[in-house]
Amino acid sequence: MSYFLKVEEVLLRLGQRLREEVQVRAIRTLPTGSLGARAAKLAEFVGALPNDGGEVHLLGHSTGGLDARLFLSPGASLPTTVDVAAAAARVRSVVTIASPHHGTPLALFMTGVNGHRLLRAMSFVLTQLLSSARTPAKALGSISEVVLVLDSLSGLDRHFRKPLADTLGALLSKPLDADLDDGGALHPLIEDMGHDTALLEHLTPSSMDLFNTAVGDREGVDYGCIVAAAPPPGFRGRMRVGVDPVGQLGYALFSALHRLCTLSRPRGHAILRPAQRAALEAGLGRMPETADSDAFVPTLSQVWGHVIDARECDHLDLMGYYGAHGTDLLPCAADFGTAEFERVWERAGLFALDPDFLSS
């Protein structure tokens, strides 16, 4: 199960256009482990890169952006034997993509009793639907993947996760559709995520308030961000999704997640620099409000450093799961396609590779 779709291709094409020798490395971290453990893995990866004078630029989606900030924080003490300061000194820029810098109310809800009840109910319904021979397997499989990830992130007991994981795993092992062939990797990923679920507890607004008081930016490193805001759920969105019942089920999941992101108002969002406000308004056509989110992270929680781009899309669209490849994991009815996806990642690459990008 690829975390990113088509991102490497976009960045390599950009390097060729700029006549820069670019290598793109995907860094595997612990899916739900603590931020400290994940940042240590990042430090080890960077420290092991060939020291040939090349610059290192980090692009982190969602919590990957927090890993990068913690790794680069001056004086960071991480659970690793590598020289963290020496590894951090090699990094020249960080781009955080839909990262919860000020936390997300979704984390607070999903780790609570009501969140677990909701996830148990959703898992049960999806298990029954997947077991039906009349069910559109491909579309329901996409929705089930999202729910399983939420189950594992929230620490839902394996007893409640297993029926849906087993049913989906059996479905994906059958040659029902070419787009589902890679699904065999899903089951071990979900099991891996269930072993350590400390991450979600670190992403609550109050925990991130503490994180931001202790974690500082490193001098000499450029910090930029990509910001996402999904269209608020409503009648127009339901109409755009169409009459397909599975599509409507996916849209209902998006709507629920979007509304859960407004359960509380994370602090620290209102203080934006004029340049940040201007970039948000230019990208979204308006200034986002506290109720705006990408269905996982409040939009204003995603701002850190220079705002490189702001897009109307959901959290998973930015990974490449926006439907162009037959897999829209979370239909939000946004006008986000291949052109918008490539523009976002090209701008992220330009921020890293072109010193004149911000002034142009």
C-alpha positions in Angstrom: 0.0 0.0 0.0 1.8 3.1 -1.2 1.5 6.1 1.1 2.2 8.5 -1.8 1.0 8.1 -5.4 2.9 9.8 -8.3 4.8 12.2 -5.9 8.2 11.0 -6.9 7.5 11.4 -10.6 6.5 15.0 -10.1 9.6 15.9 -8.1 12.0 14.1 -10.5 10.5 15.9 -13.5 10.9 19.2 -11.6 14.6 18.4 -11.0 15.1 17.7 -14.7 13.5 21.0 -15.6 15.7 22.9 -13.1 18.8 20.9 -14.2 19.3 19.8 -10.6 20.4 16.3 -9.7 17.6 15.2 -7.5 17.1 11.9 -5.6 13.7 11.2 -3.9 13.7 8.9 -0.9 10.6 7.7 0.9 11.2 7.4 4.6 9.2 4.7 6.4 8.4 5.7 10.0 6.3 4.0 12.7 2.7 4.6 11.5 1.2 5.3 14.9 4.3 5.5 17.2 5.2 8.5 19.4 6.6 11.6 17.8 9.9 11.1 19.5 10.3 7.6 18.1 9.4 8.7 14.6 11.7 11.7 14.7 14.5 9.4 15.8 13.9 7.2 12.8 14.1 10.3 10.6 17.4 11.4 12.2 18.8 7.9 11.6 17.8 8.0 8.0 19.3 11.4 7.3 22.4 10.6 9.2 22.9 7.5 7.0 22.7 9.4 3.7 26.0 9.7 1.8 27.8 12.8 3.0 28.8 14.0 -0.6 27.9 17.7 -0.2 24.3 17.3 -1.4 21.6 19.3 0.3 18.8 17.5 2.2 15.2 18.8 2.0 12.4 17.2 4.0 8.8 17.0 2.8 6.4 15.6 5.4 2.7 14.9 4.9 0.5 15.2 8.0 2.4 14.0 11.1 5.5 13.6 9.0 5.8 17.4 9.2 5.9 17.2 13.0 8.5 14.5 12.9 10.7 16.9 10.8 10.2 19.8 13.2 11.1 17.7 16.2 14.1 16.2 14.6 15.4 19.7 13.6 14.6 21.4 16.9 17.9 22.7 18.5 18.9 20.5 21.4 16.4 17.8 20.6 16.9 14.7 22.7 15.7 11.7 20.8 15.8 7.9 21.5 18.7 7.1 19.1 22.4 6.7 19.1 23.1 8.8 16.0 24.4 12.3 16.3 21.1 14.2 15.9 22.7 17.6 15.7 25.1 16.6 12.9 22.2 15.0 10.9 20.0 18.0 11.4 22.8 20.3 10.2 22.5 18.8 6.7 18.9 19.8 6.2 18.2 23.0 4.3 14.4 23.1 4.1 11.2 21.6 5.5 7.8 21.5 3.8 4.9 20.4 6.0 1.8 19.3 4.1 -1.5 19.4 5.9 0.3 18.9 9.2 -1.5 19.4 12.6 0.9 22.0 14.0 -1.8 23.2 16.5 -3.4 19.7 16.9 -6.7 18.4 15.8 -10.0 17.8 17.7 -10.3 14.6 15.8 -7.5 13.1 17.8 -9.3 14.0 21.1 -12.6 12.4 19.9 -11.1 9.2 18.4 -9.2 8.3 21.5 -12.3 8.7 23.7 -15.2 6.4 24.5 -17.6 8.0 21.9 -15.0 7.7 19.2 -14.5 4.0 19.9 -18.2 3.4 19.8 -18.6 5.2 16.5 -15.7 3.3 15.0 -17.0 -0.1 16.2 -20.4 0.7 14.6 -18.8 1.8 11.3 -16.6 -1.3 11.2 -19.5 -3.6 11.8 -21.6 -2.1 9.1 -18.8 -2.2 6.6 -18.0 -5.8 7.4 -21.6 -6.7 6.7 -21.6 -4.8 3.4 -18.3 -6.3 2.2 -19.7 -9.8 2.9 -22.6 -9.2 0.6 -22.1 -10.5 -3.0 -24.0 -7.5 -4.3 -21.7 -4.9 -2.9 -19.4 -2.9 -5.2 -16.1 -4.3 -3.8 -13.7 -1.7 -5.1 -15.5 1.4 -3.7 -16.4 -0.2 -0.4 -12.8 -1.4 0.0 -11.5 2.1 -0.3 -13.9 3.3 2.5 -13.0 0.3 4.6 -9.3 1.1 4.3 -9.9 4.6 5.8 -12.0 3.2 8.6 -9.4 0.5 9.5 -6.7 3.2 9.6 -8.9 5.2 12.0 -9.5 2.1 14.1 -5.8 1.4 14.4 -4.9 5.0 15.1 -7.4 5.3 17.8 -6.2 2.2 19.6 -9.5 0.3 19.1 -9.2 -3.2 20.5 -8.0 -5.8 18.0 -11.2 -7.8 18.8 -13.3 -5.1 17.1 -10.8 -4.5 14.2 -10.3 -8.1 13.2 -13.6 -8.9 11.4 -13.3 -5.9 9.1 -9.6 -6.5 8.5 -10.1 -10.2 7.7 -13.0 -9.5 5.4 -11.2 -6.8 3.5 -8.0 -8.9 3.4 -9.9 -11.8 1.9 -11.5 -9.5 -0.7 -8.2 -8.0 -1.7 -6.6 -11.4 -2.2 -9.0 -12.2 -5.0 -8.3 -10.9 -8.5 -11.5 -8.8 -8.6 -9.9 -5.7 -10.0 -6.4 -4.7 -11.2 -6.5 -1.6 -8.9 -6.9 -3.9 -5.9 -3.9 -6.1 -6.5 -1.6 -4.2 -4.1 -4.1 -4.5 -1.3 -2.4 -7.6 0.1 -0.1 -5.2 2.0 -2.9 -3.6 3.8 -3.5 -6.3 6.5 0.1 -6.3 7.8 0.2 -2.5 7.8 -3.0 -2.3 9.9 -1.6 -4.9 12.3 1.7 -2.9 12.5 -0.3 0.2 13.3 -2.1 -1.5 16.1 1.0 -2.3 18.1 1.8 1.3 19.2 -0.9 3.9 19.2 0.8 6.8 21.1 0.7 9.2 18.2 -2.9 10.2 18.3 -2.6 11.2 22.0 0.2 13.6 21.0 -2.0 15.3 18.4 -4.7 16.8 20.6 -4.7 20.6 20.7 -3.5 20.8 24.3 -0.6 18.4 23.6 0.4 20.4 20.5 0.4 23.6 22.6 3.0 22.0 24.8 4.9 20.7 21.7 5.1 24.2 20.2 6.5 25.7 23.4 9.3 23.2 23.5 10.1 22.7 19.8 11.9 25.6 18.0 12.8 26.2 14.4 16.4 25.6 13.4 18.4 28.6 12.2 19.4 28.3 8.5 16.4 26.0 7.6 13.6 27.3 5.5 10.1 26.3 6.8 7.2 26.2 4.4 3.7 24.6 4.4 1.0 23.3 2.1 -2.5 24.0 3.4 -5.8 22.2 2.6 -9.4 23.0 3.2 -12.1 20.7 2.0 -15.5 22.0 0.8 -17.9 22.0 3.8 -20.3 19.0 3.6 -23.8 19.8 2.4 -26.5 19.2 -0.1 -24.3 20.4 -3.1 -21.6 18.0 -2.2 -24.0 15.1 -2.0 -25.4 16.0 -5.4 -21.9 16.1 -6.9 -21.0 12.6 -5.5 -24.1 11.2 -7.4 -26.7 8.6 -6.7 -24.2 5.7 -6.1 -25.0 4.5 -2.6 -21.4 3.5 -1.9 -20.2 7.0 -3.0 -22.8 8.5 -0.6 -21.5 6.3 2.2 -18.0 7.6 1.5 -19.3 11.2 1.5 -21.1 10.5 4.8 -17.8 9.4 6.3 -16.1 12.6 5.0 -19.0 14.7 6.5 -18.7 13.0 9.9 -14.9 13.5 10.0 -15.2 17.1 8.8 -17.8 17.9 11.5 -15.7 16.2 14.2 -12.9 18.6 13.4 -15.1 21.4 14.7 -15.8 19.9 18.1 -13.4 22.3 19.7 -11.5 25.3 18.6 -7.7 24.7 18.8 -5.9 27.7 20.1 -3.1 29.6 18.5 -4.6 29.9 15.0 -5.5 33.5 14.9 -2.0 35.0 14.9 -1.0 35.0 11.2 1.5 37.2 9.4 0.2 39.4 6.6 2.1 37.3 4.0 0.5 34.1 5.4 -3.0 35.6 5.2 -2.4 36.8 1.7 -1.2 33.4 0.5 -4.2 31.6 2.1 -6.6 34.0 0.4 -4.9 33.7 -2.9 -5.0 29.9 -2.8 -8.4 29.3 -1.4 -10.2 32.5 -2.7 -11.0 33.4 0.9 -9.6 33.6 4.3 -10.3 30.2 6.1 -12.3 30.2 9.3 -11.8 28.1 12.4 -14.5 25.6 11.2 -12.5 24.8 8.0 -10.6 21.6 7.8 -9.4 18.9 5.4 -11.6 16.4 7.3 -8.6 15.4 9.5 -6.8 18.6 10.5 -8.3 22.1 10.9 -7.0 24.3 8.1 -5.6 27.0 10.3 -3.7 24.3 12.3 -1.7 23.5 9.2 0.0 26.9 8.9 3.7 27.0 9.8 6.3 29.2 8.1 5.8 30.3 4.6 2.5 29.3 3.0 3.7 27.8 -0.2 0.2 26.9 -1.5 -3.4 26.5 -0.3 -5.8 24.1 -2.0 -9.4 23.1 -1.7 -9.1 19.3 -1.1 -9.2 16.7 1.6 -6.3 15.3 3.7 -5.9 12.2 1.5 -6.1 14.0 -1.8 -2.7 15.4 -1.2 -1.3 11.9 -1.0 -2.6 11.1 -4.5 -5.8 9.4 -3.5 -8.2 11.9 -5.3 -9.8 9.4 -7.7 -7.7 9.9 -10.9 -6.1 6.4 -10.3 -9.5 4.8 -9.5 -9.0 5.3 -5.7 -10.7 8.2 -4.0 -10.3 7.2 -0.4 -12.5 10.0 0.9 -14.8 11.7 -1.6 -15.2 15.3 -0.6 -16.6 16.7 -3.9 -13.7 19.1 -4.4 -12.4 20.2 -7.8 -9.0 18.6 -7.2 -7.5 16.5 -10.0 -4.2 15.7 -11.6 -3.3 19.3 -12.5 -3.9 20.5 -8.9 -2.1 17.6 -7.4 1.0 18.1 -9.6 1.0 21.9 -8.9 1.0 21.4 -5.2 4.0 19.0 -5.2 5.8 21.1 -7.8 5.5 24.1 -5.6 6.7 22.1 -2.6 9.8 21.1 -4.7 10.4 24.6 -6.0 10.4 25.9 -2.4 13.3 23.4 -1.7 15.2 23.7 -5.0 14.8 27.2 -6.2 16.1 30.0 -4.0 14.2 32.6 -5.9 10.8 30.8 -5.7 9.3 33.0 -3.0 10.3 36.2 -4.5 9.0 35.3 -8.0 
